[in-house]
């Protein structure tokens, strides 16, 4: 997906007090999606996360991480596509999970050398 697909671009809304390492990052069958493991805020254990990649107009890449578990019924959303409206729609019941709106709770991800981290905000 490209930033031009979004009606408006919003920075990541998820807040973290310190960088969080993402382990076991691997590709999926889609070029714009990675999966990994991390302890996200409000969680006490390592969980599977999804990292969505969006190409920005300035040539850079924006990375956003969310839990791979749908907040409604826990379905694995790692195979669900990020749509042009900035939402991932859970394949179980079609609930939208927004990562590109002013109400998003996605986390900004950066890549340092070969390590992905949820970035301190």
Secondary structure by P-SEA (a helix, b strand, c coil): ccccccccccccccccccbbbbccccccccccbbbbbbbcccccbbbbbbbbbbbccccbbbbbbcccccccccccccccccccccbbbccccccccccccccccbbbbbbcccccccccc
